Amino acid sequence: MLIAPRPDFIVPLAHRLSLDLGRRTLVMGVLNVTPDSFAGGVSDPDRAVDLALRMERDGADLVDIGGESTRPGAGPVSEADELVRVMPVIERLQGRLRVPVSIDTYKAAVARAAVAAGASIVNDISGLGYDPMLGVVVAGSGAGLVLMHTRGRSRDMYREAGYGDVLEDVSAELRQALARADAAGVPRAQVILDPGIGFAKRGAESRTVLANLSAFARLDRPLLVGPSRKSFLVDGQAPRPPAERDWGTAAAVAVSVMGGAHIVRVHNVAAMAQVVRVADALRAAARG
């Protein structure tokens, strides 16, 4: 069985937390506090808190909270609206959720407020490309930082999906994101990379990235992969709504684990935690 190596990393986070990455694959649960998420979101803070706690019970190692949909074609959300959506959830989870909270935002002000309220990771889809102050906020807070690859904005990202060699181009653009983090003062040890499955990539390009995750190992940072319920899973098939894409997601998650992902970002935590456990066991058996 062909399995990509997965180096170990200790990633420092805010609030004196850290992630031990490499020994097993961590599961990040997606909690969209939005009315228009492609895979379903919630608007009521109490229900969002209940969902976060359920994700932890179901096996989530982290919970990623977002207040702006970044699906292809989505419009931007104001800073004020995003804060109104995410802050009550993060504040109510303080002292109740034992796993680290990640704030899914590209806005410096949202990241600052979220980390102050208890979030320990900032998950930036723009790779520090949208808000020049975000890197400074992360550097000052000690938060972990996920730098994702994308191009353009959500409304027009597919116009940017033109690559000479998608693996080389995405690697080069992730290096640029790392350089922006360095320039902002974010320690390299706090950075996790995400190749951005489905973001500014057509289906074939997303599949190429997913099937060749080892190409990003040379960047010497842990990898987060988020294939969950995305449209590339049903390319060439009859249309299927996101909530019915969990079987395809399971296959993509297993490939992610075998390809060397340190973290997988998923919607259906209970099911995908089982997939991860089996895939990790197979990795261990192959090493033996």
Secondary structure in CASP SS format (residue, H / E / C, confidence):
PFRMAT SS
TARGET T0000
AUTHOR 0000-0000-0000
METHOD secondary structure of the structure
MODEL  1
M C 1.00
L C 1.00
I C 1.00
A C 1.00
P C 1.00
R C 1.00
P C 1.00
D C 1.00
F E 1.00
I E 1.00
V E 1.00
P E 1.00
L C 1.00
A H 1.00
H H 1.00
R H 1.00
L C 1.00
S E 1.00
L E 1.00
D E 1.00
L E 1.00
G C 1.00
R C 1.00
R C 1.00
T C 1.00
L E 1.00
V E 1.00
M E 1.00
G E 1.00
V E 1.00
L E 1.00
N E 1.00
V C 1.00
T C 1.00
P C 1.00
D C 1.00
S C 1.00
F C 1.00
A C 1.00
G C 1.00
G C 1.00
V C 1.00
S C 1.00
D C 1.00
P H 1.00
D H 1.00
R H 1.00
A H 1.00
V H 1.00
D H 1.00
L H 1.00
A H 1.00
L H 1.00
R H 1.00
M H 1.00
E H 1.00
R H 1.00
D H 1.00
G C 1.00
A C 1.00
D C 1.00
L E 1.00
V E 1.00
D E 1.00
I E 1.00
G E 1.00
G C 1.00
E C 1.00
S C 1.00
T C 1.00
R C 1.00
P C 1.00
G C 1.00
A C 1.00
G C 1.00
P C 1.00
V C 1.00
S C 1.00
E H 1.00
A H 1.00
D H 1.00
E H 1.00
L H 1.00
V H 1.00
R H 1.00
V H 1.00
M H 1.00
P H 1.00
V H 1.00
I H 1.00
E H 1.00
R H 1.00
L H 1.00
Q C 1.00
G C 1.00
R C 1.00
L C 1.00
R C 1.00
V C 1.00
P C 1.00
V E 1.00
S E 1.00
I E 1.00
D E 1.00
T C 1.00
Y C 1.00
K C 1.00
A H 1.00
A H 1.00
V H 1.00
A H 1.00
R H 1.00
A H 1.00
A H 1.00
V H 1.00
A H 1.00
A C 1.00
G C 1.00
A C 1.00
S C 1.00
I E 1.00
V E 1.00
N E 1.00
D E 1.00
I C 1.00
S C 1.00
G C 1.00
L C 1.00
G C 1.00
Y C 1.00
D C 1.00
P C 1.00
M C 1.00
L H 1.00
G H 1.00
V H 1.00
V H 1.00
V H 1.00
A H 1.00
G H 1.00
S H 1.00
G C 1.00
A C 1.00
G E 1.00
L E 1.00
V E 1.00
L E 1.00
M E 1.00
H C 1.00
T C 1.00
R C 1.00
G C 1.00
R C 1.00
S H 1.00
R H 1.00
D H 1.00
M H 1.00
Y H 1.00
R H 1.00
E H 1.00
A C 1.00
G C 1.00
Y C 1.00
G C 1.00
D C 1.00
V H 1.00
L H 1.00
E H 1.00
D H 1.00
V H 1.00
S H 1.00
A H 1.00
E H 1.00
L H 1.00
R H 1.00
Q H 1.00
A H 1.00
L H 1.00
A H 1.00
R H 1.00
A H 1.00
D H 1.00
A H 1.00
A H 1.00
G C 1.00
V C 1.00
P C 1.00
R H 1.00
A H 1.00
Q H 1.00
V E 1.00
I E 1.00
L E 1.00
D E 1.00
P C 1.00
G C 1.00
I C 1.00
G C 1.00
F C 1.00
A C 1.00
K C 1.00
R C 1.00
G H 1.00
A H 1.00
E H 1.00
S H 1.00
R H 1.00
T H 1.00
V H 1.00
L H 1.00
A H 1.00
N C 1.00
L H 1.00
S H 1.00
A H 1.00
F H 1.00
A H 1.00
R H 1.00
L H 1.00
D C 1.00
R C 1.00
P C 1.00
L E 1.00
L E 1.00
V E 1.00
G C 1.00
P C 1.00
S C 1.00
R C 1.00
K C 1.00
S H 1.00
F H 1.00
L H 1.00
V H 1.00
D C 1.00
G C 1.00
Q C 1.00
A C 1.00
P C 1.00
R C 1.00
P C 1.00
P H 1.00
A H 1.00
E H 1.00
R C 1.00
D H 1.00
W H 1.00
G H 1.00
T H 1.00
A H 1.00
A H 1.00
A H 1.00
V H 1.00
A H 1.00
V H 1.00
S H 1.00
V H 1.00
M H 1.00
G C 1.00
G C 1.00
A C 1.00
H C 1.00
I E 1.00
V E 1.00
R E 1.00
V E 1.00
H C 1.00
N C 1.00
V H 1.00
A H 1.00
A H 1.00
M H 1.00
A H 1.00
Q H 1.00
V H 1.00
V H 1.00
R H 1.00
V H 1.00
A H 1.00
D H 1.00
A H 1.00
L H 1.00
R H 1.00
A H 1.00
A H 1.00
A H 1.00
R H 1.00
G C 1.00
END
